[in-house]
Amino acid sequence: MLRLYVNVPTGRAEPGKPLGARQVNSQQLLGTTKELLIEHNGELYRLRETRARKLILTK
């Protein structure tokens, strides 16, 4: 299972996670595809899963 941490202010810390982070399963983000386009501050980023099952985020 791949894990992706997304910083979202929550106001409380959970054991093993940075303050304000929530955990999202990468399969929920990617679905049946191997990549996801993310728009952030008017810029487009690509999150993709490699053959080695690693995640790469590129601009």
Summary of the structure (lengths in Angstrom):
residues: 59
radius of gyration: 12.8
end to end distance: 24.4
largest distance: 36.5
contacts: 116
relative contact order: 0.22
helix: 8%
strand: 46%
